């Protein structure tokens, strides 16, 4: 059965706010956020070719890599990668996490 939406009349919203409300209402935000974190990992690390799996929950990004050499090289640059990922996510209008300067999206990366 299709879900009936009720439109409430109120003041105009910015597009970013409207997108956020739709994502939250349909419970899509957490899945989309995990996808965006994975996408940001690939861009920031340059290790998409060696990434087997990513799992994101509670500020921790778990990354499974196929190469021990790549894992060793990336482990030296995790702080810089975390900064790049967080910047990408906070600049993305589809990311629905906190933007008020409180907590950051990715606090820790665990390489496996």
N, CA and C atoms as an extended XYZ file, in Angstrom:
336
Properties=species:S:1:pos:R:3:atomname:S:1:resname:S:1:resid:I:1 pbc="F F F"
N         0.838       -1.170        0.000 N   UNK     1
C         0.000        0.000        0.000 CA  UNK     1
C         0.886        1.237        0.000 C   UNK     1
N         0.558        2.182       -0.821 N   UNK     2
C         1.360        3.370       -0.969 CA  UNK     2
C         1.111        4.334        0.191 C   UNK     2
N         2.183        4.923        0.662 N   UNK     3
C         2.114        5.850        1.787 CA  UNK     3
C         1.517        7.179        1.312 C   UNK     3
N         0.544        7.664        2.040 N   UNK     4
C        -0.077        8.936        1.689 CA  UNK     4
C         0.698       10.073        2.334 C   UNK     4
N         1.046       11.036        1.539 N   UNK     5
C         1.772       12.190        2.053 CA  UNK     5
C         0.800       13.326        2.306 C   UNK     5
N         1.032       13.987        3.379 N   UNK     6
C         0.216       15.144        3.688 CA  UNK     6
C         1.097       16.367        3.558 C   UNK     6
N         0.668       17.293        2.760 N   UNK     7
C         1.442       18.505        2.540 CA  UNK     7
C         0.966       19.562        3.527 C   UNK     7
N         1.897       20.050        4.290 N   UNK     8
C         1.591       21.115        5.227 CA  UNK     8
C         1.957       22.445        4.592 C   UNK     8
N         1.093       23.397        4.723 N   UNK     9
C         1.366       24.722        4.191 CA  UNK     9
C         2.140       25.521        5.225 C   UNK     9
N         3.283       26.018        4.805 N   UNK    10
C         4.099       26.819        5.701 CA  UNK    10
C         5.017       27.681        4.859 C   UNK    10
N         5.901       28.347        5.506 N   UNK    11
C         6.821       29.228        4.790 CA  UNK    11
C         7.720       28.428        3.854 C   UNK    11
N         8.233       29.115        2.872 N   UNK    12
C         9.115       28.471        1.902 CA  UNK    12
C        10.383       27.969        2.583 C   UNK    12
N        10.898       26.854        2.079 N   UNK    13
C        12.125       26.263        2.601 CA  UNK    13
C        13.224       26.377        1.561 C   UNK    13
N        14.432       26.436        2.047 N   UNK    14
C        15.572       26.342        1.140 CA  UNK    14
C        15.622       24.915        0.607 C   UNK    14
N        16.179       24.754       -0.588 N   UNK    15
C        16.232       23.427       -1.204 CA  UNK    15
C        16.947       22.430       -0.303 C   UNK    15
N        18.019       22.836        0.340 N   UNK    16
C        18.772       21.942        1.217 CA  UNK    16
C        17.904       21.448        2.366 C   UNK    16
N        17.117       22.332        2.947 N   UNK    17
C        16.231       21.938        4.046 CA  UNK    17
C        15.134       20.997        3.557 C   UNK    17
N        14.587       21.277        2.373 N   UNK    18
C        13.527       20.432        1.822 CA  UNK    18
C        14.042       19.027        1.530 C   UNK    18
N        15.234       18.935        0.950 N   UNK    19
C        15.822       17.626        0.663 CA  UNK    19
C        16.040       16.860        1.959 C   UNK    19
N        16.566       17.545        2.965 N   UNK    20
C        16.794       16.910        4.263 CA  UNK    20
C        15.519       16.382        4.881 C   UNK    20
N        14.439       17.131        4.791 N   UNK    21
C        13.165       16.690        5.356 CA  UNK    21
C        12.616       15.464        4.627 C   UNK    21
N        12.742       15.450        3.305 N   UNK    22
C        12.260       14.303        2.532 CA  UNK    22
C        13.068       13.058        2.883 C   UNK    22
N        14.380       13.196        2.971 N   UNK    23
C        15.225       12.054        3.303 CA  UNK    23
C        14.912       11.513        4.688 C   UNK    23
N        14.713       12.395        5.651 N   UNK    24
C        14.384       11.962        7.008 CA  UNK    24
C        12.998       11.329        7.063 C   UNK    24
N        12.025       11.907        6.362 N   UNK    25
C        10.662       11.386        6.389 CA  UNK    25
C        10.592        9.984        5.795 C   UNK    25
N        11.365        9.733        4.761 N   UNK    26
C        11.349        8.421        4.110 CA  UNK    26
C        12.389        7.466        4.678 C   UNK    26
N        13.087        7.881        5.720 N   UNK    27
C        14.121        7.073        6.388 CA  UNK    27
C        15.224        6.618        5.429 C   UNK    27
N        15.618        7.532        4.575 N   UNK    28
C        16.668        7.250        3.606 CA  UNK    28
C        18.005        7.847        4.000 C   UNK    28
N        18.005        8.702        4.994 N   UNK    29
C        19.197        9.474        5.330 CA  UNK    29
C        20.384        8.614        5.731 C   UNK    29
N        20.185        7.609        6.568 N   UNK    30
C        21.332        6.827        7.039 CA  UNK    30
C        21.975        6.027        5.911 C   UNK    30
N        21.186        5.452        5.034 N   UNK    31
C        21.730        4.718        3.899 CA  UNK    31
C        22.452        5.628        2.925 C   UNK    31
N        21.875        6.793        2.666 N   UNK    32
C        22.515        7.754        1.776 CA  UNK    32
C        23.799        8.275        2.395 C   UNK    32
N        23.776        8.549        3.691 N   UNK    33
C        24.995        9.018        4.368 CA  UNK    33
C        26.112        7.987        4.267 C   UNK    33
N        25.790        6.709        4.456 N   UNK    34
C        26.804        5.651        4.347 CA  UNK    34
C        27.371        5.597        2.930 C   UNK    34
N        26.512        5.764        1.937 N   UNK    35
C        26.976        5.775        0.545 CA  UNK    35
C        27.892        6.971        0.288 C   UNK    35
N        27.516        8.132        0.804 N   UNK    36
C        28.328        9.334        0.608 CA  UNK    36
C        29.677        9.222        1.314 C   UNK    36
N        29.702        8.596        2.474 N   UNK    37
C        30.969        8.386        3.188 CA  UNK    37
C        31.874        7.461        2.369 C   UNK    37
N        31.301        6.394        1.826 N   UNK    38
C        32.076        5.468        1.002 CA  UNK    38
C        32.623        6.166       -0.244 C   UNK    38
N        31.792        6.966       -0.862 N   UNK    39
C        32.205        7.728       -2.047 CA  UNK    39
C        33.322        8.712       -1.701 C   UNK    39
N        33.203        9.375       -0.558 N   UNK    40
C        34.234       10.316       -0.116 CA  UNK    40
C        35.536        9.584        0.208 C   UNK    40
N        35.442        8.372        0.789 N   UNK    41
C        36.633        7.571        1.059 CA  UNK    41
C        37.384        7.292       -0.240 C   UNK    41
N        36.647        6.866       -1.261 N   UNK    42
C        37.280        6.553       -2.539 CA  UNK    42
C        37.989        7.768       -3.125 C   UNK    42
N        37.361        8.923       -3.024 N   UNK    43
C        37.959       10.142       -3.576 CA  UNK    43
C        39.156       10.610       -2.759 C   UNK    43
N        39.038       10.575       -1.441 N   UNK    44
C        40.102       11.112       -0.574 CA  UNK    44
C        41.305       10.185       -0.486 C   UNK    44
N        41.067        8.884       -0.505 N   UNK    45
C        42.169        7.938       -0.317 CA  UNK    45
C        42.847        7.549       -1.623 C   UNK    45
N        42.084        7.569       -2.700 N   UNK    46
C        42.620        7.101       -3.970 CA  UNK    46
C        42.758        5.597       -4.027 C   UNK    46
N        42.145        4.899       -3.096 N   UNK    47
C        42.301        3.449       -2.988 CA  UNK    47
C        41.045        2.690       -3.394 C   UNK    47
N        40.254        3.266       -4.256 N   UNK    48
C        39.011        2.608       -4.669 CA  UNK    48
C        39.295        1.232       -5.290 C   UNK    48
N        40.359        1.142       -6.048 N   UNK    49
C        40.725       -0.115       -6.715 CA  UNK    49
C        41.000       -1.236       -5.711 C   UNK    49
N        41.495       -0.881       -4.524 N   UNK    50
C        41.881       -1.870       -3.517 CA  UNK    50
C        40.842       -2.020       -2.401 C   UNK    50
N        39.797       -1.209       -2.440 N   UNK    51
C        38.771       -1.254       -1.401 CA  UNK    51
C        37.766       -2.355       -1.715 C   UNK    51
N        37.659       -3.307       -0.816 N   UNK    52
C        36.714       -4.409       -0.978 CA  UNK    52
C        35.358       -4.033       -0.385 C   UNK    52
N        35.394       -3.421        0.804 N   UNK    53
C        34.152       -3.141        1.530 CA  UNK    53
C        34.357       -1.953        2.449 C   UNK    53
N        33.303       -1.145        2.582 N   UNK    54
C        33.303       -0.087        3.597 CA  UNK    54
C        32.035       -0.243        4.431 C   UNK    54
N        32.172        0.084        5.701 N   UNK    55
C        31.042        0.027        6.623 CA  UNK    55
C        31.146        1.239        7.532 C   UNK    55
N        30.072        2.024        7.605 N   UNK    56
C        30.092        3.258        8.375 CA  UNK    56
C        28.976        3.250        9.410 C   UNK    56
N        29.369        3.499       10.665 N   UNK    57
C        28.375        3.622       11.735 CA  UNK    57
C        28.999        4.356       12.908 C   UNK    57
N        28.251        5.285       13.455 N   UNK    58
C        28.654        5.977       14.669 CA  UNK    58
C        29.975        6.728       14.578 C   UNK    58
N        30.257        7.299       13.425 N   UNK    59
C        31.488        8.071       13.280 CA  UNK    59
C        32.718        7.246       12.951 C   UNK    59
N        32.541        5.932       12.853 N   UNK    60
C        33.672        5.050       12.525 CA  UNK    60
C        33.480        4.477       11.123 C   UNK    60
N        34.522        4.581       10.335 N   UNK    61
C        34.516        4.027        8.994 CA  UNK    61
C        35.442        2.815        8.974 C   UNK    61
N        34.884        1.651        8.746 N   UNK    62
C        35.651        0.413        8.650 CA  UNK    62
C        35.893        0.148        7.171 C   UNK    62
N        37.152       -0.028        6.803 N   UNK    63
C        37.512       -0.235        5.408 CA  UNK    63
C        38.298       -1.538        5.289 C   UNK    63
N        37.828       -2.417        4.416 N   UNK    64
C        38.542       -3.656        4.132 CA  UNK    64
C        39.270       -3.485        2.806 C   UNK    64
N        40.573       -3.692        2.839 N   UNK    65
C        41.416       -3.514        1.655 CA  UNK    65
C        41.976       -4.855        1.190 C   UNK    65
N        42.246       -4.950       -0.100 N   UNK    66
C        42.768       -6.192       -0.658 CA  UNK    66
C        44.292       -6.246       -0.656 C   UNK    66
N        44.947       -5.147       -0.308 N   UNK    67
C        46.407       -5.094       -0.358 CA  UNK    67
C        46.977       -4.630        0.979 C   UNK    67
N        47.865       -5.437        1.541 N   UNK    68
C        48.524       -5.056        2.793 CA  UNK    68
C        49.459       -3.867        2.577 C   UNK    68
N        50.039       -3.767        1.409 N   UNK    69
C        50.946       -2.656        1.110 CA  UNK    69
C        50.171       -1.342        1.089 C   UNK    69
N        49.029       -1.340        0.430 N   UNK    70
C        48.187       -0.134        0.372 CA  UNK    70
C        47.692        0.215        1.767 C   UNK    70
N        47.293       -0.787        2.538 N   UNK    71
C        46.832       -0.551        3.914 CA  UNK    71
C        47.933        0.107        4.739 C   UNK    71
N        49.148       -0.354        4.593 N   UNK    72
C        50.281        0.210        5.321 CA  UNK    72
C        50.546        1.657        4.907 C   UNK    72
N        50.480        1.930        3.610 N   UNK    73
C        50.714        3.296        3.130 CA  UNK    73
C        49.613        4.247        3.592 C   UNK    73
N        48.370        3.793        3.547 N   UNK    74
C        47.247        4.648        3.947 CA  UNK    74
C        47.237        4.910        5.446 C   UNK    74
N        47.714        3.952        6.234 N   UNK    75
C        47.686        4.126        7.685 CA  UNK    75
C        48.529        5.319        8.132 C   UNK    75
N        49.508        5.690        7.342 N   UNK    76
C        50.344        6.857        7.679 CA  UNK    76
C        49.643        8.179        7.401 C   UNK    76
N        48.579        8.143        6.603 N   UNK    77
C        47.917        9.381        6.168 CA  UNK    77
C        46.457        9.467        6.627 C   UNK    77
N        46.082        8.710        7.629 N   UNK    78
C        44.674        8.658        8.028 CA  UNK    78
C        44.127        9.996        8.505 C   UNK    78
N        44.921       10.767        9.227 N   UNK    79
C        44.427       12.061        9.718 CA  UNK    79
C        44.071       12.995        8.563 C   UNK    79
N        44.917       13.043        7.546 N   UNK    80
C        44.652       13.893        6.380 CA  UNK    80
C        43.442       13.381        5.599 C   UNK    80
N        43.308       12.073        5.503 N   UNK    81
C        42.169       11.492        4.786 CA  UNK    81
C        40.863       11.800        5.516 C   UNK    81
N        40.887       11.701        6.833 N   UNK    82
C        39.693       12.021        7.627 CA  UNK    82
C        39.286       13.476        7.415 C   UNK    82
N        40.242       14.383        7.417 N   UNK    83
C        39.936       15.802        7.178 CA  UNK    83
C        39.311       16.008        5.807 C   UNK    83
N        39.856       15.360        4.786 N   UNK    84
C        39.315       15.491        3.433 CA  UNK    84
C        37.903       14.916        3.341 C   UNK    84
N        37.693       13.755        3.926 N   UNK    85
C        36.366       13.136        3.892 CA  UNK    85
C        35.343       14.042        4.565 C   UNK    85
N        35.669       14.543        5.750 N   UNK    86
C        34.732       15.391        6.477 CA  UNK    86
C        34.422       16.674        5.711 C   UNK    86
N        35.419       17.254        5.073 N   UNK    87
C        35.184       18.462        4.273 CA  UNK    87
C        34.244       18.150        3.110 C   UNK    87
N        34.481       17.033        2.419 N   UNK    88
C        33.615       16.648        1.299 CA  UNK    88
C        32.173       16.438        1.756 C   UNK    88
N        32.016       15.754        2.883 N   UNK    89
C        30.667       15.463        3.368 CA  UNK    89
C        29.928       16.717        3.802 C   UNK    89
N        30.612       17.593        4.507 N   UNK    90
C        29.947       18.801        4.998 CA  UNK    90
C        29.641       19.782        3.874 C   UNK    90
N        30.340       19.653        2.745 N   UNK    91
C        30.056       20.489        1.578 CA  UNK    91
C        28.958       19.906        0.696 C   UNK    91
N        28.621       18.641        0.884 N   UNK    92
C        27.626       17.954        0.063 CA  UNK    92
C        26.224       18.234        0.601 C   UNK    92
N        25.338       18.755       -0.245 N   UNK    93
C        23.986       19.099        0.233 CA  UNK    93
C        23.153       17.863        0.542 C   UNK    93
N        23.520       16.718        0.000 N   UNK    94
C        22.756       15.499        0.273 CA  UNK    94
C        23.111       14.867        1.611 C   UNK    94
N        24.273       15.202        2.164 N   UNK    95
C        24.653       14.649        3.464 CA  UNK    95
C        23.784       15.288        4.535 C   UNK    95
N        23.128       14.463        5.325 N   UNK    96
C        22.163       14.995        6.294 CA  UNK    96
C        22.650       14.912        7.730 C   UNK    96
N        23.948       14.798        7.933 N   UNK    97
C        24.495       14.763        9.283 CA  UNK    97
C        24.600       16.159        9.861 C   UNK    97
N        25.296       16.284       10.963 N   UNK    98
C        25.421       17.566       11.657 CA  UNK    98
C        26.320       18.519       10.893 C   UNK    98
N        25.898       19.769       10.805 N   UNK    99
C        26.650       20.810       10.116 CA  UNK    99
C        26.892       22.015       11.019 C   UNK    99
N        26.522       21.900       12.268 N   UNK   100
C        26.566       23.058       13.162 CA  UNK   100
C        27.896       23.210       13.892 C   UNK   100
N        28.899       22.488       13.456 N   UNK   101
C        30.203       22.610       14.103 CA  UNK   101
C        30.372       21.679       15.283 C   UNK   101
N        29.384       20.873       15.584 N   UNK   102
C        29.475       19.935       16.701 CA  UNK   102
C        30.390       18.780       16.357 C   UNK   102
N        29.831       17.632       16.155 N   UNK   103
C        30.648       16.467       15.832 CA  UNK   103
C        30.890       16.393       14.330 C   UNK   103
N        31.946       15.724       13.948 N   UNK   104
C        32.269       15.544       12.545 CA  UNK   104
C        31.732       14.203       12.075 C   UNK   104
N        31.473       14.048       10.771 N   UNK   105
C        30.907       12.781       10.286 CA  UNK   105
C        31.807       11.575       10.547 C   UNK   105
N        33.090       11.666       10.195 N   UNK   106
C        34.006       10.539       10.380 CA  UNK   106
C        35.039       10.924       11.437 C   UNK   106
N        35.005       10.212       12.550 N   UNK   107
C        35.948       10.481       13.637 CA  UNK   107
C        37.140        9.543       13.590 C   UNK   107
N        36.932        8.344       13.027 N   UNK   108
C        37.987        7.331       13.041 CA  UNK   108
C        37.842        6.439       11.814 C   UNK   108
N        38.988        6.033       11.259 N   UNK   109
C        38.993        5.062       10.162 CA  UNK   109
C        39.753        3.829       10.650 C   UNK   109
N        39.127        2.676       10.481 N   UNK   110
C        39.729        1.408       10.884 CA  UNK   110
C        40.008        0.613        9.614 C   UNK   110
N        41.274        0.363        9.367 N   UNK   111
C        41.682       -0.374        8.176 CA  UNK   111
C        41.827       -1.853        8.503 C   UNK   111
N        41.311       -2.695        7.630 N   UNK   112
C        41.400       -4.139        7.808 CA  UNK   112
C        42.043       -4.747        6.587 C   UNK   112
